[in-house]
Amino acid sequence: MGVEDQQQRRDTGSGDAVAGGSVHYRTCPLCEATCGLEVTVRDGRVARIRGDRDDVFSHGFICPKGSTLKQLHEDPDRLRRPVVRRGDPADPTAWEEVDWQEAYAEVERRLVPIIEQHGRDAVAIYLGNPNAHHLAGALYARPLIRSLGTRNVFSASTVDQMPKHVSAGLMFGGPLLIPVPDLDRTDFLLMLGANPLESNGSLCTAPDFPGRLEAILARGGRIVVVDPRRTKTAALAGEHLRIRPGTDAHLLLALAHVLVDEELVTLGPLADHTEGLERVPELVAPFTPERVAPVTGIAATTIRDLARDLAAAPRAAVYGRIGTHTVSFGTLASWGVDLLNALTGNLDRPGGAMFPLPAHTATGTGGPGRGYSTGRWASRVREYPEVNSEFPVATLADEIFEPGEGQIRALITVGGNPVLSTPDAGRLDKALGALELVVSVDPYRNETTRHADVILPPPSPLTRSQYDLAFTALSVRNVANWSPPLFEPDGPPEHEILAKLSLIAAGQGADADPAIVDELLLHGVAERASEEQRGGLSVDEVKAAVDGPGRAPTDKVLDVMLRTGAYGDRFGARPDGLSLAVLQANPHGIDLGPLEPRVPEVLRTRSGKVELAPAPIADDVARLVADLDRDRTGEVLLVGRRHLRSNNSWMHNVRVLVKGRERCTLLVHPDDAARLGLADGATATVRSRVGSLVAPVEVSDEVMAGVVSLPHGWGHDLPGVELSVAGERPGVNSNVLTDADVLDPLSGNAALNAIPVEVSPVVS
Ligand code: SF4
């Protein structure tokens, strides 16, 4: 479709004038839902934030977090200048504010000798979730990794989503080729381990996820939620199956078993585009509903009926998320989700699970691709295979503690808070304290960055432009939205900070001009664009075409991507196509239409087909078969939970979001409470193989018997943390209980759910 018909007459540069101020529109950067916000500014300050009713995707939806960008922007705890630590983190006088040049010089003074003496693998990098939420993180992290030249790369991906990347890579040929449930057209949504009424969606970008679910029911459709807890999402769905934590993969393969056994398999649009269908019956054969029922806690008749209903639904989608992925069978479960979508003819079909086509990418050509593999190298201590060029964050502490060549001696963190979010957090906390150097790019002194020797704070999100590279690729509708910066930054932009670190790591020194990295990045995309034009613009002409007064380097790169993307203007060859200028002229975003079938064009597998039984996954099924017979008697399993007002550990320093009753409680079923002698409001000790904590008890039949639940992202009472609001109600860190030795072997993802624990009352 052309885009000119959607252009509006608004110049976002100045915003719309309102009495005593101006109104601006921008995409919320806080979670994957990418809601449009309407921000009113008066006297240079945010006066009000509400949902943008004209946003083409969110239509005015906003959650309580979205309106707190003002509080985040003005938070007195947010660092405005770099700090250098010269002593114990708990000693307030150890932290010294310095200017930017001094901070970079300090990084160079301490980082370069470590590289020279111990080699490049001695420096590790950890990339947190926030990097997926802005252009600088998405574009400048890779040059930094390249400059460091280290194999010790870790990220939040092995905390919660690597299983999806691995199954997508093996089935479709690329780790980012993730089908999303076509929420707006499906008749039947089977949702496992996901609670979008609290999370607002993950690996599925859908602003107003609750409204989209309600619409499924309103049009006569069904939603079935599989979860150990009666979540808000389960309550909305009305159909809830309680499942024993960690057994989603067993259930999914039992559903596939029924489809095969009852000859209900129909590949629909995929009929000519699959490989490996003949292997599926043997793989799912052991997972009879009768055998899986006592494992999952879901009756065999229910499993059979669910499989039949799924097969019979005109348009159905299976969607699994955190509870499905963050267990030791995460990749098998992730495969099971898309296997079911394929076997029921719902993969790549409207109303099923579909591949988005974001504006910054081009369509593929179909045919055999490069394929996907893992394990090109292995971690030093535990020999975990690399996955997407990184190692499991669960082994970061091992690599720090274990002496020898390649031992990690320095760490650069960019966003994220692994001390709260990764397994065996107590051990990682100690490990970070043992490092020779920690450099953190982060706006706060939090549980992780309290270990930093140098903190380089990026400015507030309201000072940067916004375009979601990651989430438009996971979107239930193809949309594009760009927002200009709202305020002048109070320090160098994040891309500049990352560029400076890249140059220091590359040996060019703290005085090197960050424009060197800007130019390298732009040259790279311009070169590709020029080649694809075949006789069109030269590299220099492409660069000139995206130049403009005051334009950020990130936006120039984005413009090249947009103009050469699937809807792009091809630098004038397609006059009604997209460019950054077109997005600038459309502050409420541009709707590029519903998702369209993309198989086979989207595939990158070596066969050029959807691989239904990729060898690494098929080989791992034996492990799941063995687990069918494991004795589970007396197990109490810990699971996490989300809350609308939290976003991992991010939002606990915003008073309006943490007020009200205590949220960091241990949910216990009444039967377990009676058996264990736990009273509502009392405290309990929770012990796992690796740690213990004390938490207040909340007795509730919301959780199933044999399961306890504790939210993650809490535990803000460590010495040296400078989060004054969060510190008032610190809560406890659930990850002191998670076991770093328990991983999903195919993806290296941590098992943050289904953790065996013992619970006992605290006797005063
Ligand atoms: S749902 Fe997510 S994107 Fe939307 S307002 Fe809330 S935090 Fe922002």
Boltz pocket constraint, residues with backbone or C-beta under 6 A from the ligand:
constraints:
  - pocket:
      binder: B
      contacts: [[A, 28], [A, 29], [A, 30], [A, 31], [A, 32], [A, 33], [A, 34], [A, 35], [A, 61], [A, 62], [A, 63], [A, 64], [A, 65], [A, 66], [A, 67], [A, 199], [A, 200], [A, 207]]
      max_distance: 6.0
